[in-house]
């Protein structure tokens, strides 16, 4: 499982531990099978633990809770994710400035007709 999937999964579970696997899959934009695989991997790594609870329909359901290691891992990944996104933002900003300058140069240039 890649770091982005780990980050997004931990982020979703921290925000709403009572998400069903189907709801989590939809939020992550991945298949239900892949979601199940990701959850099992996070549980095996000790980043997430599962607790049972009664849903409003009195059905047994699961809550996926971040462990202390899961919270620490999410914090480290968040820092790297933020650093990467800032670098992407800076690169995109520089490209936009360059394209804007090029476009203005084309607009301001007199035509030879």
C-alpha positions as CSV (number, residue, x, y, z in Angstrom):
1,X,0.0,0.0,0.0
2,X,1.5,3.4,-1.0
3,X,1.9,6.3,1.4
4,X,-0.8,8.4,-0.1
5,X,-3.4,5.6,0.4
6,X,-2.2,5.1,3.9
7,X,-2.4,8.8,4.6
8,X,-5.9,9.2,3.1
9,X,-7.2,6.1,4.9
10,X,-5.9,7.2,8.3
11,X,-7.2,10.7,7.7
12,X,-10.7,9.4,6.9
13,X,-10.7,7.0,9.8
14,X,-9.5,9.6,12.3
15,X,-12.3,12.0,11.1
16,X,-15.0,9.3,11.3
17,X,-14.0,5.9,12.8
18,X,-17.5,4.5,12.3
19,X,-17.4,4.6,8.5
20,X,-18.4,1.4,6.9
21,X,-15.9,-0.2,4.5
22,X,-18.2,0.8,1.7
23,X,-18.4,4.4,2.8
24,X,-14.6,4.5,3.2
25,X,-14.1,3.0,-0.3
26,X,-16.3,5.7,-1.7
27,X,-14.5,8.5,0.2
28,X,-11.1,7.2,-1.0
29,X,-12.2,6.5,-4.5
30,X,-11.1,2.9,-4.5
31,X,-12.8,-0.5,-4.7
32,X,-14.3,-2.2,-1.7
33,X,-11.8,-5.1,-2.1
34,X,-8.9,-2.7,-2.0
35,X,-10.3,-0.9,1.0
36,X,-10.6,-4.2,2.8
37,X,-7.0,-5.0,1.9
38,X,-5.8,-1.5,3.1
39,X,-7.7,-1.9,6.4
40,X,-6.2,-5.3,7.0
41,X,-2.7,-4.0,6.3
42,X,-3.2,-1.1,8.7
43,X,-4.5,-3.4,11.4
44,X,-1.6,-5.8,10.9
45,X,0.9,-2.9,11.2
46,X,-0.7,-1.9,14.5
47,X,-1.9,1.5,13.1
48,X,-5.6,0.8,13.4
49,X,-7.6,-1.3,15.8
50,X,-11.2,-2.6,15.4
51,X,-14.0,-2.2,18.0
52,X,-17.5,-3.5,17.8
53,X,-20.5,-1.3,18.5
54,X,-24.2,-1.3,18.0
55,X,-25.5,0.8,15.1
56,X,-28.7,2.7,15.2
57,X,-30.4,-0.2,13.6
58,X,-29.1,-2.4,16.5
59,X,-26.8,-4.2,14.2
60,X,-23.3,-5.0,15.1
61,X,-20.9,-2.7,13.3
62,X,-17.2,-1.8,13.5
63,X,-15.3,1.3,14.5
64,X,-11.8,1.6,13.1
65,X,-9.8,3.5,15.6
66,X,-6.3,4.8,15.2
67,X,-3.8,3.5,17.7
68,X,-1.1,5.7,19.2
69,X,1.2,4.4,16.6
70,X,-1.4,5.1,13.9
71,X,-1.7,8.7,15.2
72,X,2.1,9.1,15.2
73,X,2.4,7.6,11.7
74,X,-0.4,9.9,10.4
75,X,1.4,12.9,11.8
76,X,4.7,12.0,10.1
77,X,3.0,11.2,6.8
78,X,1.0,14.5,7.0
79,X,4.2,16.5,7.3
80,X,5.7,14.8,4.2
81,X,2.4,15.1,2.3
82,X,2.2,18.8,3.2
83,X,5.9,19.4,2.1
84,X,5.2,17.6,-1.2
85,X,2.0,19.6,-1.9
86,X,3.8,22.9,-1.1
87,X,6.5,21.9,-3.6
88,X,3.9,21.1,-6.2
89,X,2.1,24.4,-5.5
90,X,5.4,26.4,-5.9
91,X,6.1,24.6,-9.2
92,X,2.6,25.2,-10.5
93,X,2.7,28.9,-9.4
94,X,6.1,29.4,-11.2
95,X,4.6,27.7,-14.3
96,X,1.5,29.9,-14.2
97,X,3.7,33.0,-13.9
98,X,5.8,31.9,-16.9
99,X,2.7,31.1,-19.0
100,X,1.1,34.4,-18.0
101,X,4.2,36.3,-19.1
102,X,4.3,34.4,-22.4
103,X,0.6,35.0,-23.0
104,X,1.0,38.8,-22.3
105,X,4.0,38.9,-24.6
106,X,1.9,37.4,-27.4
107,X,-1.0,39.7,-26.8
108,X,1.2,42.9,-26.7
109,X,3.2,42.0,-29.8
110,X,2.0,43.9,-32.9
111,X,1.0,41.7,-35.8
112,X,2.8,42.0,-39.1
113,X,-0.1,42.3,-41.6
